[in-house]
Amino acid sequence: MDWTGCEIVEVVLGKVSGVPLIKNTRVPADLVVGSLEAGESIEEVAYNFDLKPADVLVLKRFRDTHQPALHP
């Protein structure tokens, strides 16, 4: 997913191979939304990755509004 424009995601060359991360962490944004898609609650994801629930919600909302439509 393209995280460009999400205020809590950053890409730092040389940090976790340059994948999009939650700012000031080493947690990949795609891993967080993958956990949500797997059925974990916002609170579970926040606890498991040591994040604020509000940050997980920001990622979820960004993903929901920026995810490309699937074509059959």
Buried (B, 14 or more C-beta within 10 A) or exposed (E): BEBEEBEBBBEEEEEEEEBBBBEEBEBBBBBBBEBBEEEBEBEBBBEBBEBEBEBBBBBBEBBEEEEEEEEE
